[in-house]
Amino acid sequence: MHELRHRVYARELGQHAPDPAGRLRDGLDGDNVYLVAARGTARIGFVSLTPPWVGRYALDKYLTRDELPLLDEGDAFEVRILTVEPRWRSTAAAPLLMYAALRWIASRGGRRVVAMGRTELLGMYRAVGLRPVGRTVHSGALTFEVLTGDVPELTRVTTDRHGVALERLRSAVDWRLDVPFAPRPDGCEHGGASFTAIGTGFRSLERRRQVVAADVLDAWFAPAPGVRAALTEDPGWVARTSPPTDADGLLAEIATARALPAETLAVGAGSSDLIFRAFGRWLTPQSRVLLMDPGYGEYAHVTERVIGCRVDRFPLRREDGWRIDPARLSAAVASGRYDLVVVVNPNNPTGRHAPAAELRSVIAAAPDRTRWWIDEAYLGYVDLAESLAGLAASDPRVVVCTSLSKMYALSGMRAAYLVAEPATAARLRRWTPPWPVSLPAQLAAVAALRDPAYYRDHWLRTHALRRRLAAGLAGLDETVVVDETVANFLTLTLPAGGPSAAQVVAECRRHDVYLRDLSPLSPRYEGCTVRIAVKDTAENARIVAACRAALYLPRPAAAVPGPTSADVLAAGSVR
């Protein structure tokens, strides 16, 4: 690569002075990621990526951060040095490398691309969705325009304009990146890949006994005995009978269990149903939203991709233990520019809990025009007394959403509720279709809420299982960092220079153990953090064994792909 760079940028284009050794290097080489295209054993081109966690960019040599403030936003990936051997420039090598760069960036949570594009090639860069920012850079004999683009928009443009060509490439390329060739159709990285291994056609569910589904945060324990009795007493009747139209019995049970007025409640088929319904009524493309980063990916999906809001991120920092700093959050919302602030508490995926008293103070000081959405899906693992539901019942700025899936072992039932002051709740109920929650789900949720002792015991047992799982994982390698969290999951951060989170997840799947790669959620995970749901003792042992096998895999020689058929290009990544 150093030799090819010298031939192209020193001798051919005159950007740099020729070097007697015939090699061209720069200070970022040790930190950059290189995606390489090859045919057989011959490398034919590469592109270089500078992730934000490196802390500096090539553009810093030419412009200050005041001149180019987007470099300070924490989610910009710099794409640079797209280089192809002269005789391969009329092939798909360059477009393939550009597409590979986009997919790799998306897989690491990148939301923005920045690049320097030669002015004579500006049309090519515009065609893929990049746009000039109004800054020009001169380097040697070359002039560059500084370009940028949002990753979701670049992905959409690429798919819309070049979908047919991409499909041809998919069948012709030996794709060796640790990211799928194509994004999901809806653009959102949901969890739950483990069900694919069981079989989404439901022809046989026997595989469920072999698969460890630790990529979703379903409870490791069964629902309470009363729940199982309610579902099995007369399953034929339950299946064929329409549920109460407005879920009145479920609403009454929630009101009793949580000591809330029934008129402050609205129910839905899981929290995602409530998120889509409420946000679709409250927000427009002109709305401005603040999300925690890292945070539950569904919120970014709905606000950015479905509604098209202007979304900002409130950065949670690894060095701060991922906690929400109330002073920083107060300062971020003080201007009143946000229509909605979303706080998942405890946070998924960081597993940190912000004390209710701190959040109450931040909300009390916030401008009246800002609405707060507090997601308490995992609060039972901390303390239900920490809920802000009482505040939401009286303050029109606050809504609390609670899924019954994770804490009550009802993920398959799809039942959730939100709490809001009566007028807000009434408006959402008007936009709720009849029969919003199925009869099995209503029966199960009511029975679950009537047995708090059963669930308190299993929440406590979850903490013990999590501690043992964390100890087992920490013992695998001293360079692995295990973060226990406060809920029914933990995170595993891999050492630099080892396998990526995507590689570990892929290897564990070979052992029928499914984990969640957190990389697409945020660049703050730097492509090296895995989330693992707490399971029972036997399944936790399988998780530890699979991780041990994955961590000690030999690194693949992806920079030099092996021989391929005559018409194949191979892409691989090296650090």
Secondary structure as UniProt FT lines:
FT   HELIX           2..5
FT   HELIX           6..12
FT   TURN            20..21
FT   TURN            27..31
FT   STRAND          33..39
FT   TURN            40..41
FT   STRAND          42..50
FT   HELIX           52..54
FT   HELIX           58..61
FT   TURN            65..67
FT   HELIX           69..72
FT   STRAND          76..84
FT   HELIX           86..88
FT   TURN            89..92
FT   HELIX           93..107
FT   TURN            108..109
FT   STRAND          112..118
FT   HELIX           119..121
FT   HELIX           122..127
FT   TURN            128..129
FT   STRAND          131..139
FT   TURN            140..141
FT   STRAND          142..150
FT   HELIX           151..172
FT   STRAND          173..175
FT   TURN            185..186
FT   HELIX           194..198
FT   TURN            200..201
FT   HELIX           206..209
FT   STRAND          212..213
FT   TURN            214..215
FT   HELIX           225..232
FT   HELIX           235..240
FT   TURN            245..246
FT   HELIX           248..258
FT   HELIX           262..264
FT   STRAND          265..268
FT   HELIX           271..282
FT   TURN            285..286
FT   STRAND          288..293
FT   HELIX           297..300
FT   HELIX           301..307
FT   STRAND          310..315
FT   HELIX           318..320
FT   TURN            321..322
FT   HELIX           326..333
FT   TURN            334..335
FT   STRAND          340..344
FT   TURN            348..350
FT   HELIX           356..365
FT   TURN            368..369
FT   STRAND          371..375
FT   TURN            377..378
FT   HELIX           379..381
FT   HELIX           384..386
FT   HELIX           389..392
FT   TURN            393..394
FT   TURN            396..397
FT   STRAND          398..403
FT   TURN            405..409
FT   TURN            411..413
FT   STRAND          416..419
FT   HELIX           422..430
FT   HELIX           439..449
FT   HELIX           452..474
FT   TURN            475..476
FT   TURN            478..479
FT   STRAND          481..483
FT   STRAND          489..493
FT   TURN            496..497
FT   HELIX           501..509
FT   TURN            510..512
FT   STRAND          513..514
FT   STRAND          516..517
FT   HELIX           519..521
FT   HELIX           523..525
FT   TURN            526..527
FT   STRAND          529..533
FT   HELIX           537..551
FT   TURN            558..559
FT   TURN            566..567
FT   STRAND          569..574
//
